[in-house]
Amino acid sequence: MSTSTIAPPSLQDLEVALPGRPGALADLGEALGRAGVSLEGGGVTTVAGRTVAHFLVDDGPRALAAVAATGLGPAATRDVVMTRLDQDVPGQMGAFARRLGDAEVPVQHLYSDHDGHLVLLVDDAHAAACRAVVRAWDAERDGARPAR
């Protein structure tokens, strides 16, 4: 059974620059909920006073419309690359990240979805190389597992 986890085309990362005020995240979550957009994973980070939300969504165009209707933003959607790390094996993140580094793929952002997949954002120029690393990683993982 293959565990290849290249992201389905329906899943995209939604990036939203949130205003630095209490309730902005609630406004975003409520707007996405009203629009029927499912959040499949993600998080929010503030660095140097700039707050940015990244969420894996099941409908990028609908998510963008919902964000625009709230007046939050700017916002953008991007395709993602996904894989799975063996959580019970120490060093998986380092081993996988080393392969990305050896392939000269700079990771712009990463997080996990609700099913434990690693969600990677890379620029378009490195997307093909990132997908190649993930395909090789997934193939090795599949080959290392006993058949079920």
ZIFENDA-V28567 format. One record per helix or strand. SS is the DSSP state (helix for helix, strand for strand). FROM is the first residue (numbers start at 1). TO is the last residue. If there is no record, write none. Layout:
BEGIN
ss->(SS,SS)
from->(FROM,FROM)
to->(TO,TO)
END
This chain:
BEGIN
ss->(strand,helix,strand,strand,helix,strand,strand,helix,strand,strand,helix)
from->(12,24,39,50,60,75,81,92,109,117,124)
to->(18,34,47,57,70,79,84,102,113,121,144)
END
